[in-house]
Amino acid sequence: MTADLYFYIKPYLLSFIPIFVAINILGVVPIFLSLTTEMTSEERHKNIIESLITATTIAIIFMLVGKLIFLIMGITVADFKIGGGILLLILSVNLLLPGVSATREKQYQDTGIFPIGTPLITGPAVLTTTLVLIDSFGLFPTFISLVLNMFISWLVLINSDRLSRIIGLNGMRAFSKVGDIFLTAIAVMMIRSGIQEAYKLFFK
C-alpha cells in the first residue's frame, strides 16, 4: 500500500520541488520587506494578493499556451530544455555573485504586480521549469504543484515580518543563496536532459 501511495504522489512531489526552488520565495522576502516598509498592514496584504494573482495567472497562461507557441515556432521540448537550462544557469550564477542581490533591490521602485508578482515570483525560472515539468509529469501534477507553491508563497509573505524577526535578514539571504545553488543544479539537469533527448531525436 505504501509503495502504491508513493507511486501516486511521486509526480506531484517531483514537480513540487523544482517549482519551489524556482520561485525561491525566501529570497523574495528581503526585497518584499524593503519595498513595503512604509505600507500599512492593509496595504501590504493587498500588495501580496495582487502579487500572487499576477504570478499565478502568468504561470498558468504560459503553461496552457507555451506548447502551442512551440508548435507554431517549430521548437521541440529538447530545444526548450537546453535553451531554458542555459538561461537558468546564467540567472542562477548571476544571483550567486556577490553584490547582485543588493543591486537588484535598488532597481525596484514599485511593488505589487511589478516587480513582486513578476519577475520576482513568476520569472523565467518558473516559466521554464513548469513547461519542462508538464512534459515530464503531466499538466495536472504541475498545476497542483504550482498552486500549492503559490499558497506557500502567500503564507511566507503574509508572515514575512515574523520570519525576518526569527531568522533575520541575513538568514533569509542565506536561505536564498542555498535556493540559488539548487537552481543551478536544476539548470544543469535540464541542459543534460535536453541534450540527451536531442541526441535520441537526431539518431533515432
C-alpha positions, -999 to +999 in steps of 0.1 A: +000+000+000+028+024+009+046+017-024+013+023-043+008+056-025+044+067-033+038+058-069+007+080-069+022+110-052+056+108-069+047+130-099+033+157-076+064+155-053+089+156-082+071+186-098+066+204-065+102+206-055+116+223-087+088+249-087+095+256-050+132+261-058+125+282-089+102+305-070+127+308-041+101+327-020+125+331+009+148+350-014+119+373-023+112+382+014+141+406+020+132+425-012+095+425-003+102+438+032+124+466+018+098+476-007+068+477+017+084+491+049+062+523+048+029+505+040+002+498+065-008+462+072-039+465+049-018+480+021+008+452+024-019+425+024-034+440-007+000+441-023+006+404-015-028+394-030-021+414-062+014+399-065+002+363-062-027+367-085-004+382-111+023+355-106-003+326-107-021+340-138+011+345-158+023+310-149-010+293-158-014+311-191+022+301-201+015+265-190-015+264-213-002+282-244+035+276-241+035+243-261+012+259-288+039+286-292+064+258-295+044+241-322+039+273-342+076+282-340+088+246-346+106+244-312+109+210-295+109+203-258+145+193-261+153+228-276+135+245-247+152+224-221+186+233-235+178+270-240+159+273-208+186+254-189+212+278-202+191+308-192+185+294-157+222+286-154+232+322-163+204+336-140+214+314-110+251+321-114+244+358-115+223+356-084+252+338-066+276+366-075+284+390-046+265+423-047+239+412-073+211+409-047+218+444-034+219+459-069+186+441-077+169+456-046+179+491-056+165+487-091+129+481-080+109+512-072+073+499-072+056+468-059+025+447-064+021+435-099+056+445-108+082+436-096+070+412-069+044+393-090+067+392-119+096+388-123+104+381-086+078+353-080+070+342-116+100+349-137+120+330-164+129+303-139+093+294-130+081+296-167+109+274-179+105+249-151+068+245-154+069+237-191+096+211-186+076+196-158+045+193-179+064+173-204+078+151-177+049+146-153+018+160-170-003+191-168-024+182-137+005+174-113+024+205-125-007+227-120-014+213-085+023+218-076+022+254-089-010+262-069+005+247-037+037+267-041+017+299-046-002+291-014+031+286+004+044+319-011+013+336+004+019+321+038+056+332+037+048+367+026+019+372+050+043+362+078+073+379+064+077+402+095+077+373+119+102+353+097+125+383+095+125+386+133+131+349+138+157+342+111+169+377+105+175+393+071+210+377+069+194+343+075+169+349+048+196+359+023+215+327+033+184+306+025+181+325-008+217+316-017+210+279-010+180+281-033+201+296-060+226+267-057+198+242-062+185+263-091+220+260-107+218+222-103+183+221-119+196+242-148+225+217-154+200+188-152+177+205-178+206+210-202+218+174-198+182+161-203+177+183-233+209+171-250+200+135-243+166+140-259+180+159-289+205+131-294+178+105-294+157+126-319+187+131-342+199+095-342+166+076-340 
